[in-house]
Amino acid sequence: MTAARDPLAVREEVRAFALALPGAGEEFPWGESVVKAAKKVFVFLGVGDGSHPPRIGVKLKDPEVHEHALSGPGAEPSGYGLGRAGWVSVPLAGGAPAADVLCEWVEESYRVIAPKRLIAELDAR
């Protein structure tokens, strides 16, 4: 996976990964895609129709991972006060991390948000 990949293809790969996690489901509040576990958002995917630059939002508790995510081009603490709670908004174009790294971040976000029973189900896989 290279940084030159189509950002919408990367978004779709990340979306598919998130939806494969135990108890995950997609919803469209505010006209944008989010993936939830037990009614709590663990990844913001924005719109997938190309009308806005593709980006994802994840909650990262590990300080090193959080810093790494913020070090990417255009990455920033998420808006609406979510950044103070560890949420990072990562653009998927212009030097974005590879999809496998983004999926690792989605899994970390899931582990922060999802109930213990779903995390145990993931660990049992």
C-alpha positions as CSV (number, residue, x, y, z in Angstrom):
1,M,0.0,0.0,0.0
2,T,1.5,3.3,-1.1
3,A,0.7,6.9,-0.4
4,A,-0.1,7.3,-4.1
5,R,-3.3,5.2,-3.7
6,D,-6.6,6.7,-4.5
7,P,-7.8,8.3,-1.2
8,L,-11.4,7.1,-1.7
9,A,-10.1,3.5,-2.2
10,V,-8.1,3.9,1.0
11,R,-11.2,5.2,2.8
12,E,-13.2,2.2,1.5
13,E,-10.5,-0.2,2.8
14,V,-10.6,1.4,6.2
15,R,-14.4,1.4,6.2
16,A,-14.5,-2.3,5.3
17,F,-12.0,-3.1,8.1
18,A,-14.1,-1.1,10.7
19,L,-17.3,-2.8,9.7
20,A,-15.7,-6.2,10.1
21,L,-15.0,-5.6,13.8
22,P,-17.4,-7.3,16.3
23,G,-20.7,-5.4,16.8
24,A,-19.8,-2.7,14.3
25,G,-22.4,-0.9,12.3
26,E,-22.5,2.1,10.0
27,E,-24.8,5.1,10.5
28,F,-25.1,8.5,8.7
29,P,-25.7,11.3,11.2
30,W,-25.1,14.7,9.7
31,G,-24.9,13.1,6.2
32,E,-21.5,11.6,7.0
33,S,-20.5,8.0,7.6
34,V,-19.6,6.9,11.1
35,V,-19.0,3.4,12.4
36,K,-20.3,2.6,15.9
37,A,-19.9,-0.2,18.4
38,A,-22.7,-0.4,21.0
39,K,-24.1,2.9,19.8
40,K,-20.8,4.7,20.3
41,V,-18.8,6.1,17.4
42,F,-15.2,4.8,17.0
43,V,-14.4,6.1,13.6
44,F,-15.6,9.1,11.6
45,L,-15.4,8.5,7.8
46,G,-16.9,11.7,6.4
47,V,-18.6,11.5,3.0
48,G,-17.5,9.0,0.4
49,D,-18.8,10.6,-2.7
50,G,-15.8,12.7,-3.4
51,S,-17.5,16.0,-2.6
52,H,-15.1,16.7,0.3
53,P,-11.5,15.7,0.8
54,P,-11.5,12.2,2.3
55,R,-10.4,11.9,5.9
56,I,-11.0,9.8,9.0
57,G,-11.3,10.6,12.6
58,V,-10.2,8.2,15.3
59,K,-9.7,8.3,19.1
60,L,-6.1,7.4,20.1
61,K,-5.2,7.0,23.7
62,D,-1.7,5.8,23.4
63,P,0.5,8.9,23.5
64,E,3.0,7.7,21.0
65,V,0.4,6.6,18.5
66,H,-1.5,9.9,19.0
67,E,1.7,11.9,18.3
68,H,2.5,9.8,15.3
69,A,-1.0,10.4,13.9
70,L,-0.8,14.1,14.5
71,S,2.6,14.3,12.7
72,G,1.2,13.5,9.3
73,P,0.5,16.2,6.7
74,G,-2.7,18.0,7.4
75,A,-3.6,15.9,10.5
76,E,-5.0,17.8,13.4
77,P,-7.0,17.4,16.6
78,S,-10.7,16.8,15.7
79,G,-13.0,19.7,15.9
80,Y,-16.0,20.4,18.1
81,G,-13.8,19.8,21.2
82,L,-13.2,16.1,20.3
83,G,-9.5,16.8,20.0
84,R,-9.2,17.4,23.7
85,A,-10.5,13.9,24.3
86,G,-7.9,12.3,22.0
87,W,-9.7,12.4,18.6
88,V,-7.4,13.0,15.6
89,S,-8.6,13.9,12.1
90,V,-6.4,12.4,9.4
91,P,-6.6,13.4,5.7
92,L,-6.4,10.5,3.3
93,A,-4.5,12.4,0.5
94,G,-1.2,14.0,0.2
95,G,1.1,11.7,2.1
96,A,-1.4,9.9,4.3
97,P,-0.3,6.8,6.1
98,A,-0.9,3.5,4.4
99,A,-4.2,1.8,4.8
100,D,-2.8,-0.9,7.2
101,V,-1.6,1.9,9.6
102,L,-4.9,3.6,9.4
103,C,-6.6,0.3,10.2
104,E,-4.4,-0.2,13.2
105,W,-5.5,3.2,14.4
106,V,-9.2,2.3,13.8
107,E,-8.6,-0.8,15.9
108,E,-7.1,1.2,18.7
109,S,-10.1,3.6,18.6
110,Y,-12.4,0.6,18.6
111,R,-10.6,-0.8,21.7
112,V,-11.0,2.6,23.5
113,I,-14.8,2.9,22.7
114,A,-16.2,-0.7,22.4
115,P,-17.5,-2.5,25.5
116,K,-15.3,-5.2,27.0
117,R,-17.5,-8.1,25.7
118,L,-16.9,-6.9,22.1
119,I,-13.1,-6.5,22.7
120,A,-13.0,-10.0,24.1
121,E,-14.8,-11.3,21.0
122,L,-12.2,-9.5,18.8
123,D,-9.3,-11.0,20.9
124,A,-10.8,-14.5,20.5
125,R,-10.6,-14.3,16.7
